[in-house]
Amino acid sequence: MDNSYQIYLVSDSTGETLDRIFIALKAQFKNFNYETNHFSFTRTENQISKIMETCKKQKKSIILYTIVDDKLAEFLKKESDKIKVPCFSVLGNLILSFSKLLNQEALHVPSRQYVIDGDYNKKIEAIQFTMNHDDGNLTEDVQKSDIILLGVSRTSKTPTSIYLANKGYRVSNIPLVNENSIPDFLKKNKSIKCIVGLTVEPERLIEIRKTRMNTLNESRGKNYTDLKKINEEVEMSKKTFQKYKWPVIDVTRKSVEETAASIIKMYEIKKKNA
């Protein structure tokens, strides 16, 4: 498209940070047509020169980059200036500012955020734990969880759990069929764990369940998508959460990221007051 911008995302690492920043940036503009061009692990002038060759053939190009090597970043900036393409560093000024505030030189080492250390190993362990404790599995050791999610079927328990696990939290998620489906440990010790109930508007839940069944070609009883039965399910879950004084998040209009952010805040408050 002639009116579409060519966005060049140039990173000296995986490009994950740059992708997320661009997602946040583009969300602020309604009329923004673009195509993205990803260039990860860009660590030589030769690689940059090849990118410039492609870039100058395009109309309406913009370069965003995360390159921590000052000389390589300067080379990219000079080359983009030559072909009159806007070029913006995403981290450069921030690193410089922190360097001044902390009174120390930045290391300027690509991919340093992915170093395999204690935090990394903790995240891997959290992911493994969460996968093992998905959908009500291994409830006998649910007390080892950092966070426990409950909700009726298709209330985003699994995707939210996985997202939290990638943040380093050990998560168990338990389908709420009725009160008997809740492990006794949670009923008796509800004050010492971060337990969160997830709920959703019945009309939205029907859409999600129907889509799930069509996508996976699943066969379920008609009660699974019956509005009356779903209303009863949702009301039962709300009464259960209220009975045990567990906080509730309505995920109807929330993304997984927004839901997870709210849960993390609850977890931190619970941890602080423990």
Backbone as CSV, one residue per row, in Angstrom:
resi,resn,N_x,N_y,N_z,CA_x,CA_y,CA_z,C_x,C_y,C_z
1,MET,0.845,-1.207,0.000,0.000,0.000,0.000,0.876,1.252,0.000
2,ASP,0.557,2.225,-0.868,1.367,3.429,-0.977,1.320,4.279,0.284
3,ASN,0.217,4.230,0.998,0.095,5.053,2.197,0.509,4.312,3.467
4,SER,1.142,3.158,3.289,1.567,2.351,4.430,3.037,2.619,4.756
5,TYR,3.320,2.793,6.032,4.696,2.990,6.480,5.413,1.641,6.567
6,GLN,6.668,1.658,6.217,7.525,0.498,6.414,8.291,0.717,7.719
7,ILE,7.988,-0.076,8.721,8.620,0.064,10.027,9.743,-0.959,10.152
8,TYR,10.954,-0.469,10.315,12.115,-1.345,10.465,12.466,-1.439,11.945
9,LEU,12.343,-2.642,12.497,12.651,-2.883,13.907,13.987,-3.601,13.964
10,VAL,15.007,-2.855,14.337,16.385,-3.357,14.294,16.899,-3.548,15.716
11,SER,17.288,-4.774,16.038,17.741,-5.074,17.392,19.028,-5.885,17.367
12,ASP,19.851,-5.695,18.388,21.062,-6.496,18.509,20.820,-7.771,19.318
13,SER,19.557,-7.995,19.696,19.191,-9.196,20.447,17.965,-9.828,19.785
14,THR,17.095,-10.409,20.571,15.938,-11.120,20.009,14.918,-10.188,19.381
15,GLY,14.895,-8.931,19.815,13.920,-7.973,19.304,12.627,-7.949,20.095
16,GLU,12.553,-8.759,21.147,11.322,-8.847,21.936,10.980,-7.505,22.588
17,THR,11.987,-6.858,23.168,11.757,-5.560,23.819,11.238,-4.540,22.808
18,LEU,11.864,-4.497,21.655,11.481,-3.551,20.611,10.062,-3.818,20.115
19,ASP,9.723,-5.084,19.954,8.367,-5.447,19.524,7.327,-4.911,20.500
20,ARG,7.589,-5.096,21.774,6.618,-4.677,22.791,6.481,-3.158,22.842
21,ILE,7.588,-2.481,22.687,7.542,-1.017,22.687,6.765,-0.514,21.481
22,PHE,6.977,-1.138,20.329,6.251,-0.712,19.135,4.757,-0.994,19.262
23,ILE,4.407,-2.108,19.873,2.993,-2.417,20.094,2.338,-1.334,20.940
24,ALA,3.045,-0.912,21.994,2.514,0.151,22.855,2.428,1.472,22.098
25,LEU,3.409,1.729,21.243,3.447,2.973,20.480,2.326,3.039,19.452
26,LYS,2.169,1.983,18.669,1.180,2.001,17.592,-0.245,2.080,18.129
27,ALA,-0.445,1.586,19.354,-1.789,1.593,19.939,-2.306,3.005,20.179
28,GLN,-1.415,3.993,20.164,-1.803,5.380,20.426,-2.264,6.123,19.173
29,PHE,-2.243,5.443,18.021,-2.609,6.103,16.768,-3.662,5.283,16.020
30,LYS,-4.788,5.924,15.727,-5.899,5.222,15.093,-5.653,4.993,13.602
31,ASN,-5.188,6.003,12.909,-4.996,5.914,11.459,-3.512,5.727,11.149
32,PHE,-3.066,4.499,11.292,-1.647,4.206,11.127,-1.520,2.873,10.392
33,ASN,-1.295,2.969,9.094,-1.092,1.770,8.289,0.399,1.481,8.198
34,TYR,0.765,0.254,8.419,2.205,-0.054,8.456,2.450,-1.527,8.134
35,GLU,3.684,-1.794,7.765,4.191,-3.160,7.658,5.491,-3.204,8.435
36,THR,5.673,-4.246,9.216,6.891,-4.333,10.025,7.937,-5.207,9.339
37,ASN,9.187,-4.814,9.505,10.332,-5.559,8.994,11.273,-5.791,10.175
38,HIS,11.432,-7.049,10.570,12.200,-7.374,11.774,13.626,-7.788,11.430
39,PHE,14.562,-7.221,12.148,15.981,-7.569,11.983,16.577,-7.774,13.375
40,SER,16.635,-9.023,13.804,17.188,-9.330,15.132,18.654,-9.724,15.025
41,PHE,19.339,-9.692,16.160,20.763,-10.037,16.265,21.612,-9.262,15.250
42,THR,21.323,-7.986,15.135,22.077,-7.098,14.243,23.273,-6.552,15.018
43,ARG,24.489,-7.050,14.686,25.650,-6.717,15.503,26.875,-6.311,14.679
44,THR,26.694,-6.106,13.367,27.828,-5.682,12.529,27.394,-4.567,11.590
45,GLU,28.367,-3.787,11.149,28.086,-2.711,10.198,27.612,-3.279,8.864
46,ASN,28.130,-4.456,8.505,27.715,-5.082,7.255,26.224,-5.420,7.275
47,GLN,25.740,-5.904,8.409,24.308,-6.197,8.535,23.481,-4.924,8.380
48,ILE,23.950,-3.856,8.991,23.226,-2.584,8.910,23.221,-2.054,7.473
49,SER,24.348,-2.190,6.778,24.433,-1.728,5.393,23.429,-2.450,4.508
50,LYS,23.246,-3.743,4.753,22.274,-4.513,3.976,20.847,-4.054,4.282
51,ILE,20.598,-3.732,5.538,19.277,-3.224,5.923,19.006,-1.890,5.230
52,MET,20.016,-1.057,5.171,19.878,0.256,4.524,19.593,0.103,3.030
53,GLU,20.196,-0.886,2.398,19.954,-1.125,0.980,18.482,-1.442,0.731
54,THR,17.918,-2.248,1.637,16.493,-2.575,1.518,15.628,-1.374,1.839
55,CYS,16.023,-0.660,2.871,15.246,0.461,3.382,15.111,1.586,2.355
56,LYS,16.177,1.906,1.655,16.148,3.038,0.743,15.312,2.768,-0.510
57,LYS,14.945,1.511,-0.714,14.086,1.165,-1.848,12.609,1.355,-1.509
58,GLN,12.332,1.540,-0.241,10.955,1.672,0.212,10.580,3.135,0.402
59,LYS,9.297,3.416,0.290,8.800,4.753,0.580,8.288,4.797,2.012
60,LYS,8.388,5.961,2.638,7.829,6.183,3.974,8.342,5.157,4.980
61,SER,9.659,5.083,5.106,10.271,4.154,6.052,10.583,4.844,7.379
62,ILE,10.516,4.073,8.456,10.893,4.540,9.790,11.692,3.425,10.458
63,ILE,12.790,3.810,11.091,13.617,2.824,11.787,13.523,3.044,13.301
64,LEU,13.222,1.967,14.007,13.316,1.957,15.469,14.364,0.917,15.836
65,TYR,15.208,1.229,16.806,16.259,0.259,17.106,16.599,0.195,18.592
66,THR,17.059,-0.988,18.973,17.651,-1.194,20.293,19.027,-1.817,20.060
67,ILE,20.028,-0.970,20.066,21.418,-1.402,19.897,22.239,-0.762,21.013
68,VAL,22.855,-1.589,21.845,23.556,-1.046,23.019,25.004,-0.666,22.732
69,ASP,25.560,-1.148,21.614,26.923,-0.765,21.241,26.883,0.637,20.641
70,ASP,27.515,1.598,21.299,27.446,3.001,20.885,27.943,3.217,19.459
71,LYS,29.048,2.587,19.097,29.625,2.782,17.766,28.699,2.240,16.680
72,LEU,28.117,1.087,16.934,27.212,0.497,15.953,25.925,1.316,15.840
73,ALA,25.441,1.812,16.956,24.244,2.658,16.948,24.517,3.951,16.185
74,GLU,25.695,4.495,16.379,26.066,5.737,15.673,26.172,5.476,14.173
75,PHE,26.699,4.322,13.804,26.808,3.966,12.386,25.417,3.865,11.760
76,LEU,24.495,3.230,12.453,23.120,3.108,11.965,22.495,4.485,11.776
77,LYS,22.709,5.362,12.728,22.129,6.709,12.657,22.696,7.480,11.459
78,LYS,23.988,7.396,11.247,24.617,8.101,10.129,24.124,7.565,8.785
79,GLU,24.019,6.244,8.693,23.576,5.640,7.435,22.122,5.994,7.141
80,SER,21.305,6.056,8.152,19.901,6.423,7.948,19.774,7.893,7.566
81,ASP,20.642,8.728,8.134,20.641,10.151,7.769,20.985,10.341,6.293
82,LYS,21.890,9.503,5.800,22.307,9.615,4.402,21.130,9.400,3.448
83,ILE,20.265,8.504,3.798,19.132,8.216,2.903,17.844,8.897,3.400
84,LYS,18.031,9.792,4.390,16.927,10.614,4.906,15.736,9.777,5.413
85,VAL,16.069,8.792,6.204,15.040,7.954,6.833,15.038,8.234,8.336
86,PRO,13.888,8.571,8.915,13.810,8.811,10.361,14.269,7.578,11.132
87,CYS,15.089,7.815,12.140,15.693,6.703,12.883,15.696,7.039,14.371
88,PHE,15.104,6.174,15.189,14.943,6.489,16.611,15.476,5.364,17.494
89,SER,16.302,5.752,18.433,16.774,4.805,19.441,15.724,4.685,20.538
90,VAL,15.408,3.464,20.906,14.400,3.233,21.939,14.999,3.248,23.335
91,LEU,16.240,2.779,23.457,16.850,2.676,24.780,18.019,3.628,25.021
92,GLY,18.583,4.162,23.952,19.815,4.949,24.064,19.792,6.034,25.121
93,ASN,18.843,6.958,25.029,18.786,8.067,25.976,18.493,7.594,27.394
94,LEU,17.719,6.530,27.512,17.379,5.996,28.822,18.611,5.390,29.493
95,ILE,19.402,4.656,28.727,20.631,4.073,29.273,21.588,5.171,29.716
96,LEU,21.713,6.207,28.892,22.596,7.322,29.233,22.128,8.014,30.505
97,SER,20.834,8.235,30.616,20.290,8.898,31.806,20.527,8.068,33.062
98,PHE,20.310,6.760,32.964,20.546,5.895,34.120,22.027,5.847,34.476
99,SER,22.871,5.866,33.463,24.311,5.865,33.701,24.721,7.070,34.544
100,LYS,24.129,8.222,34.226,24.421,9.442,34.982,23.860,9.376,36.393
101,LEU,22.632,8.885,36.512,21.993,8.798,37.826,22.724,7.828,38.752
102,LEU,23.141,6.690,38.201,23.812,5.663,39.003,25.308,5.908,39.143
103,ASN,25.784,6.895,38.368,27.212,7.240,38.403,28.092,6.041,38.057
104,GLN,27.704,5.342,37.001,28.515,4.213,36.546,28.286,3.990,35.059
105,GLU,29.273,3.400,34.403,29.181,3.133,32.980,28.272,1.939,32.718
106,ALA,27.450,2.042,31.683,26.636,0.896,31.267,27.530,-0.151,30.616
107,LEU,27.160,-1.411,30.697,27.992,-2.493,30.161,27.926,-2.582,28.639
108,HIS,26.785,-2.163,28.055,26.592,-2.211,26.603,26.816,-3.615,26.040
109,VAL,26.247,-4.611,26.717,26.363,-6.008,26.281,25.021,-6.480,25.729
110,PRO,24.951,-6.831,24.431,23.686,-7.302,23.858,23.183,-8.557,24.558
111,SER,21.853,-8.686,24.660,21.183,-9.873,25.220,21.482,-10.111,26.695
112,ARG,22.008,-9.098,27.377,22.340,-9.319,28.787,21.094,-9.625,29.621
113,GLN,19.914,-9.147,29.182,18.691,-9.424,29.935,18.310,-10.895,29.888
114,TYR,18.940,-11.661,28.980,18.623,-13.081,28.865,19.686,-13.970,29.501
115,VAL,20.530,-13.400,30.331,21.569,-14.186,30.982,20.923,-15.284,31.840
116,ILE,21.508,-16.471,31.809,20.973,-17.597,32.570,21.496,-17.517,33.996
117,ASP,20.694,-16.929,34.859,21.055,-16.772,36.255,19.942,-17.317,37.139
118,GLY,19.977,-16.949,38.413,18.970,-17.430,39.344,17.569,-17.032,38.958
119,ASP,17.400,-15.807,38.475,16.068,-15.323,38.072,15.547,-16.102,36.867
120,TYR,16.439,-16.384,35.940,16.040,-17.135,34.747,15.598,-18.544,35.127
121,ASN,16.399,-19.185,35.971,16.059,-20.538,36.407,14.749,-20.562,37.189
122,LYS,14.518,-19.501,37.948,13.260,-19.395,38.701,12.082,-19.320,37.735
123,LYS,12.246,-18.570,36.643,11.171,-18.449,35.662,10.889,-19.791,34.993
124,ILE,11.933,-20.526,34.634,11.759,-21.836,34.007,11.032,-22.785,34.957
125,GLU,11.422,-22.733,36.241,10.770,-23.589,37.239,9.305,-23.224,37.388
126,ALA,9.020,-21.907,37.351,7.635,-21.435,37.474,6.793,-21.895,36.290
127,ILE,7.365,-21.860,35.094,6.636,-22.309,33.902,6.331,-23.797,33.999
128,GLN,7.334,-24.582,34.408,7.127,-26.023,34.549,6.068,-26.332,35.601
129,PHE,6.144,-25.640,36.728,5.161,-25.828,37.800,3.756,-25.508,37.294
130,THR,3.631,-24.397,36.610,2.323,-23.937,36.140,1.723,-24.888,35.113
131,MET,2.539,-25.388,34.204,2.049,-26.345,33.219,1.580,-27.632,33.894
132,ASN,2.293,-28.045,34.935,1.928,-29.265,35.658,0.657,-29.086,36.490
133,HIS,0.356,-27.841,36.838,-0.795,-27.557,37.695,-1.914,-26.846,36.929
134,ASP,-1.989,-27.117,35.634,-3.023,-26.526,34.799,-4.317,-27.326,34.903
135,ASP,-5.435,-26.623,34.857,-6.755,-27.253,34.756,-7.038,-28.251,35.880
136,GLY,-6.642,-27.893,37.098,-6.975,-28.717,38.256,-6.059,-29.895,38.507
137,ASN,-4.929,-29.988,37.807,-3.992,-31.086,38.023,-3.145,-30.862,39.273
138,LEU,-2.777,-31.946,39.914,-1.880,-31.952,41.086,-2.349,-31.001,42.181
139,THR,-3.629,-31.020,42.474,-4.159,-30.129,43.519,-3.673,-30.516,44.910
140,GLU,-3.083,-31.722,45.032,-2.616,-32.152,46.351,-1.445,-31.308,46.856
141,ASP,-0.722,-30.656,45.952,0.356,-29.774,46.419,0.135,-28.331,45.966
142,VAL,-1.149,-27.944,45.906,-1.511,-26.590,45.478,-0.936,-25.531,46.416
143,GLN,-0.625,-25.926,47.653,-0.087,-24.967,48.617,1.289,-24.445,48.226
144,LYS,1.933,-25.084,47.257,3.239,-24.617,46.793,3.124,-23.478,45.778
145,SER,1.899,-23.165,45.390,1.670,-22.117,44.391,1.894,-20.733,44.996
146,ASP,2.311,-19.803,44.145,2.334,-18.390,44.537,0.938,-17.798,44.364
147,ILE,0.274,-18.217,43.281,-1.040,-17.681,42.920,-1.949,-18.843,42.513
148,ILE,-3.197,-18.778,42.941,-4.177,-19.803,42.587,-5.371,-19.121,41.927
149,LEU,-5.719,-19.563,40.723,-6.841,-18.993,39.984,-7.987,-19.996,39.931
150,LEU,-9.189,-19.499,40.162,-10.381,-20.328,40.060,-11.395,-19.645,39.151
151,GLY,-12.196,-20.454,38.478,-13.236,-19.907,37.616,-13.903,-21.006,36.828
152,VAL,-15.085,-20.740,36.314,-15.762,-21.733,35.482,-15.004,-21.876,34.168
153,SER,-15.384,-22.864,33.396,-14.692,-23.147,32.140,-14.667,-21.948,31.201
154,ARG,-13.473,-21.678,30.622,-13.253,-20.641,29.624,-13.311,-19.230,30.193
155,THR,-12.714,-19.057,31.366,-12.583,-17.710,31.935,-11.128,-17.247,31.896
156,SER,-10.376,-17.732,30.910,-8.982,-17.314,30.667,-8.021,-17.737,31.769
157,LYS,-8.319,-18.820,32.471,-7.439,-19.262,33.550,-6.077,-19.711,33.016
158,THR,-6.097,-20.557,31.977,-4.831,-21.094,31.464,-3.945,-20.024,30.826
159,PRO,-4.437,-19.210,29.892,-3.550,-18.188,29.309,-3.033,-17.195,30.345
160,THR,-3.866,-16.861,31.326,-3.418,-15.948,32.377,-2.341,-16.608,33.227
161,SER,-2.513,-17.892,33.513,-1.526,-18.638,34.297,-0.177,-18.682,33.587
162,ILE,-0.225,-18.962,32.288,1.019,-19.060,31.514,1.726,-17.703,31.460
163,TYR,0.939,-16.653,31.279,1.526,-15.305,31.255,2.205,-15.007,32.595
164,LEU,1.541,-15.331,33.693,2.117,-15.094,35.026,3.360,-15.955,35.250
165,ALA,3.331,-17.176,34.737,4.488,-18.061,34.878,5.710,-17.477,34.191
166,ASN,5.477,-16.844,33.041,6.588,-16.205,32.332,7.130,-14.997,33.081
167,LYS,6.378,-14.547,34.072,6.851,-13.477,34.949,7.530,-14.044,36.199
168,GLY,7.543,-15.381,36.319,8.218,-16.020,37.437,7.319,-16.476,38.570
169,TYR,5.992,-16.460,38.374,5.055,-16.867,39.427,4.601,-18.309,39.199
170,ARG,4.616,-19.081,40.258,4.096,-20.449,40.199,2.574,-20.378,40.373
171,VAL,1.859,-20.860,39.374,0.414,-20.679,39.356,-0.305,-22.021,39.213
172,SER,-1.345,-22.198,40.010,-2.273,-23.318,39.829,-3.601,-22.741,39.379
173,ASN,-4.232,-23.371,38.403,-5.580,-22.927,38.038,-6.540,-24.104,38.158
174,ILE,-7.691,-23.819,38.749,-8.638,-24.880,39.103,-10.012,-24.566,38.520
175,PRO,-10.551,-25.460,37.703,-11.909,-25.251,37.164,-12.931,-25.317,38.296
176,LEU,-13.834,-24.372,38.311,-14.856,-24.326,39.350,-16.142,-24.935,38.789
177,VAL,-16.387,-26.202,39.139,-17.608,-26.891,38.717,-18.691,-26.664,39.762
178,ASN,-18.303,-26.841,41.010,-19.146,-26.545,42.166,-18.215,-26.391,43.364
179,GLU,-18.774,-26.171,44.514,-17.926,-25.921,45.684,-17.078,-27.133,46.041
180,ASN,-17.537,-28.326,45.689,-16.788,-29.543,45.989,-15.527,-29.683,45.144
181,SER,-15.454,-28.908,44.058,-14.263,-28.982,43.202,-13.105,-28.158,43.748
182,ILE,-13.343,-27.436,44.835,-12.290,-26.632,45.468,-11.556,-27.485,46.492
183,PRO,-10.227,-27.604,46.410,-9.476,-28.378,47.402,-9.743,-27.871,48.821
184,ASP,-9.841,-28.796,49.762,-10.120,-28.433,51.152,-9.068,-27.474,51.701
185,PHE,-7.833,-27.614,51.241,-6.756,-26.746,51.727,-7.097,-25.275,51.521
186,LEU,-7.696,-24.967,50.385,-8.018,-23.573,50.079,-9.159,-23.068,50.960
187,LYS,-10.113,-23.933,51.233,-11.233,-23.531,52.062,-10.802,-23.250,53.502
188,LYS,-9.839,-24.033,53.975,-9.420,-23.928,55.369,-8.312,-22.896,55.577
189,ASN,-7.553,-22.614,54.528,-6.396,-21.726,54.675,-6.432,-20.586,53.676
190,LYS,-7.601,-20.063,53.433,-7.762,-19.058,52.383,-7.008,-17.763,52.644
191,SER,-6.610,-17.530,53.879,-5.972,-16.252,54.204,-4.477,-16.235,53.904
192,ILE,-3.867,-17.398,53.632,-2.409,-17.405,53.486,-1.943,-17.539,52.034
193,LYS,-2.851,-17.567,51.091,-2.486,-17.669,49.689,-3.148,-16.570,48.881
194,CYS,-2.547,-16.263,47.746,-3.169,-15.305,46.830,-4.114,-16.086,45.930
195,ILE,-5.367,-16.116,46.308,-6.390,-16.836,45.562,-7.277,-15.805,44.871
196,VAL,-7.461,-15.977,43.577,-8.229,-15.000,42.797,-9.283,-15.730,41.970
197,GLY,-10.507,-15.234,42.014,-11.566,-15.781,41.187,-11.710,-14.995,39.902
198,LEU,-11.876,-15.706,38.809,-12.085,-15.068,37.504,-13.519,-15.306,37.054
199,THR,-14.155,-14.256,36.585,-15.526,-14.380,36.097,-15.671,-13.619,34.789
200,VAL,-16.795,-13.855,34.111,-17.023,-13.227,32.813,-18.531,-13.126,32.600
201,GLU,-18.953,-12.158,31.824,-20.379,-12.001,31.540,-20.878,-13.214,30.750
202,PRO,-22.049,-13.748,31.109,-22.577,-14.962,30.461,-22.640,-14.885,28.940
203,GLU,-23.089,-13.752,28.401,-23.201,-13.618,26.947,-21.842,-13.768,26.267
204,ARG,-20.839,-13.203,26.877,-19.485,-13.314,26.332,-18.962,-14.740,26.478
205,LEU,-19.321,-15.394,27.577,-18.863,-16.758,27.827,-19.428,-17.724,26.789
206,ILE,-20.668,-17.494,26.386,-21.257,-18.339,25.336,-20.446,-18.219,24.044
207,GLU,-20.102,-16.993,23.661,-19.322,-16.777,22.439,-17.987,-17.507,22.508
208,ILE,-17.307,-17.382,23.653,-15.991,-18.005,23.817,-16.096,-19.525,23.722
209,ARG,-17.091,-20.074,24.380,-17.250,-21.535,24.377,-17.607,-22.066,22.995
210,LYS,-18.480,-21.373,22.296,-18.850,-21.805,20.943,-17.648,-21.747,20.013
211,THR,-16.871,-20.679,20.121,-15.675,-20.552,19.286,-14.687,-21.664,19.579
212,ARG,-14.514,-21.956,20.851,-13.605,-23.027,21.273,-14.053,-24.373,20.694
213,MET,-15.343,-24.663,20.792,-15.864,-25.932,20.289,-15.696,-26.055,18.777
214,ASN,-15.948,-24.951,18.066,-15.814,-24.975,16.602,-14.367,-25.115,16.177
215,THR,-13.481,-24.420,16.882,-12.061,-24.457,16.527,-11.461,-25.838,16.736
216,LEU,-11.803,-26.463,17.862,-11.227,-27.765,18.202,-12.130,-28.932,17.808
217,ASN,-13.265,-28.587,17.191,-14.233,-29.615,16.798,-14.633,-30.473,17.994
218,GLU,-14.871,-29.813,19.113,-15.250,-30.499,20.342,-16.750,-30.782,20.361
219,SER,-17.112,-31.820,21.093,-18.514,-32.136,21.299,-18.804,-32.057,22.798
220,ARG,-19.690,-31.160,23.177,-20.055,-30.977,24.589,-21.569,-31.058,24.728
221,GLY,-22.017,-31.258,25.973,-23.447,-31.250,26.231,-24.033,-29.880,25.952
222,LYS,-25.331,-29.822,25.665,-25.941,-28.543,25.300,-25.911,-27.538,26.452
223,ASN,-25.781,-28.013,27.681,-25.711,-27.105,28.826,-24.469,-26.205,28.768
224,TYR,-23.444,-26.669,28.034,-22.175,-25.941,27.963,-22.352,-24.570,27.326
225,THR,-23.325,-24.452,26.417,-23.564,-23.164,25.750,-25.003,-22.682,25.930
226,ASP,-25.660,-23.183,26.944,-27.028,-22.755,27.238,-26.993,-21.535,28.151
227,LEU,-27.650,-20.464,27.743,-27.570,-19.204,28.484,-28.059,-19.357,29.921
228,LYS,-29.139,-20.062,30.105,-29.680,-20.232,31.456,-28.684,-20.957,32.349
229,LYS,-28.116,-22.044,31.842,-27.158,-22.821,32.625,-25.884,-22.025,32.894
230,ILE,-25.446,-21.252,31.900,-24.249,-20.446,32.081,-24.482,-19.355,33.125
231,ASN,-25.658,-18.756,33.102,-26.001,-17.773,34.137,-25.906,-18.397,35.526
232,GLU,-26.393,-19.627,35.636,-26.338,-20.331,36.918,-24.889,-20.608,37.326
233,GLU,-24.060,-21.000,36.348,-22.643,-21.261,36.612,-21.946,-20.004,37.139
234,VAL,-22.159,-18.908,36.429,-21.494,-17.652,36.793,-21.961,-17.177,38.165
235,GLU,-23.245,-17.264,38.435,-23.773,-16.849,39.737,-23.233,-17.733,40.856
236,MET,-23.136,-19.039,40.588,-22.577,-19.963,41.568,-21.140,-19.587,41.902
237,SER,-20.359,-19.258,40.859,-18.954,-18.905,41.085,-18.831,-17.621,41.896
238,LYS,-19.666,-16.641,41.586,-19.615,-15.375,42.322,-19.964,-15.581,43.797
239,LYS,-20.977,-16.414,44.065,-21.373,-16.680,45.449,-20.272,-17.429,46.193
240,THR,-19.591,-18.324,45.486,-18.499,-19.077,46.098,-17.337,-18.151,46.455
241,PHE,-16.983,-17.270,45.525,-15.890,-16.328,45.782,-16.242,-15.421,46.965
242,GLN,-17.483,-15.008,46.996,-17.930,-14.125,48.076,-17.902,-14.861,49.415
243,LYS,-18.310,-16.115,49.408,-18.340,-16.909,50.643,-16.962,-17.003,51.277
244,TYR,-15.947,-17.220,50.448,-14.589,-17.393,50.970,-13.776,-16.092,50.940
245,LYS,-14.472,-15.004,50.590,-13.842,-13.676,50.590,-12.607,-13.622,49.683
246,TRP,-12.713,-14.271,48.515,-11.640,-14.220,47.539,-11.891,-13.078,46.561
247,PRO,-10.884,-12.307,46.238,-11.068,-11.215,45.267,-11.452,-11.759,43.900
248,VAL,-12.209,-10.958,43.164,-12.737,-11.396,41.862,-12.341,-10.397,40.776
249,ILE,-11.972,-10.924,39.616,-11.685,-10.087,38.454,-12.626,-10.488,37.325
250,ASP,-13.356,-9.521,36.799,-14.208,-9.753,35.632,-13.341,-9.575,34.389
251,VAL,-13.133,-10.672,33.653,-12.213,-10.637,32.511,-12.926,-10.332,31.190
252,THR,-14.209,-9.983,31.251,-14.999,-9.794,30.032,-14.330,-8.834,29.050
253,ARG,-13.884,-7.705,29.540,-13.300,-6.678,28.670,-11.826,-6.449,28.969
254,LYS,-11.185,-7.437,29.541,-9.773,-7.316,29.887,-8.922,-8.256,29.037
255,SER,-7.762,-7.777,28.664,-6.782,-8.637,28.012,-6.111,-9.486,29.089
256,VAL,-5.418,-10.528,28.661,-4.673,-11.369,29.605,-3.647,-10.532,30.360
257,GLU,-3.013,-9.607,29.641,-1.999,-8.759,30.278,-2.595,-7.892,31.381
258,GLU,-3.780,-7.332,31.118,-4.444,-6.487,32.114,-4.875,-7.307,33.329
259,THR,-5.419,-8.498,33.061,-5.834,-9.376,34.155,-4.624,-9.756,35.010
260,ALA,-3.529,-10.126,34.348,-2.320,-10.532,35.068,-1.764,-9.385,35.906
261,ALA,-1.808,-8.175,35.368,-1.299,-7.020,36.111,-2.094,-6.808,37.398
262,SER,-3.401,-6.987,37.331,-4.248,-6.845,38.516,-3.932,-7.939,39.533
263,ILE,-3.700,-9.154,39.043,-3.389,-10.275,39.929,-2.046,-10.055,40.624
264,ILE,-1.062,-9.581,39.883,0.259,-9.320,40.472,0.159,-8.275,41.575
265,LYS,-0.657,-7.259,41.341,-0.854,-6.232,42.359,-1.472,-6.838,43.617
266,MET,-2.475,-7.708,43.439,-3.090,-8.398,44.582,-2.059,-9.252,45.319
267,TYR,-1.228,-9.952,44.543,-0.199,-10.814,45.121,0.782,-10.002,45.974
268,GLU,1.221,-8.881,45.442,2.187,-8.051,46.170,1.584,-7.510,47.467
269,ILE,0.313,-7.107,47.414,-0.362,-6.603,48.618,-0.476,-7.728,49.646
270,LYS,-0.866,-8.911,49.187,-1.010,-10.073,50.077,0.330,-10.430,50.704
271,LYS,1.368,-10.408,49.895,2.710,-10.751,50.373,3.207,-9.742,51.398
272,LYS,2.918,-8.475,51.142,3.354,-7.397,52.041,2.662,-7.501,53.387
273,ASN,1.374,-7.904,53.369,0.592,-7.956,54.614,0.670,-9.301,55.325
274,ALA,1.390,-10.247,54.701,1.473,-11.601,55.306,2.273,-11.581,56.600
